[in-house]
């Protein structure tokens, strides 16, 4: 028997553009399934890391929260994003960051850059520039607000 030179009936029904669109739909579906599986694997990896670390939140523990509170979450995730709900709600008065990049004044990168600058001749204590213990003072002369 000779091979058929004529196209199959299903091939007659669709144009090359339609065939290309069908191939793209199949590709998109497979790609979305792969991305979904990748996200699930990433989430599971983070969960396993947290279990292995015996997770606890140092911020809540230092602030005197009950054990069930500070053991219910960690301070940061595997990607160094803030996960503590209390710290995430806090807005740094120096740089204004909160959420994923939340931190206390002690760990503020803007404050630390200022204190580590060798061109700064004055010594600054945490608090007011006059050496008092006014933690609400602005020893850096920065304008607050976002």
C-alpha positions, 0 to 999 in steps of 0.5 A: 500500500502506498502512503497517503499523500492526501491530508487527514480529514482533521487536517483539512478542517484547520488552517495553519494559524488554527494549528499554531493557536492549538499548539500555543494553548497546549503549551500555555496549559503545560507551562501553568501546570509546571509553574503551579507545581514549582510554587507548591514545591517552593512552599513545601521547601520553606515549610520544611526549613521552618520545621528543621529550625524549630521556628520561633520569633526572636522579636516577639520573644524579646518583647515578652510575648507568651510562648505560644505567640513567639513559637507560632511564627518565625521572624523572617522566611527563607527569602529574608522577608519579615513574617512576624505579623507584629513587626510587619505592622510596624513602620520604621520612623527613620526610613518608613519601611514596613511589611516585607522589609520591616525592621526596628530603629536599631536595625534600620539601614539608614541609621546604620549608614549614618552611624558608620559614616567616618565623615560624621564627626559627632557621636550620636546615641540612640535617643536625642542628639543631646544625649538624653533618652528621648527615643522619639527624637530625630538625631539624624535630621531626616525628614520623616514621611513617605 
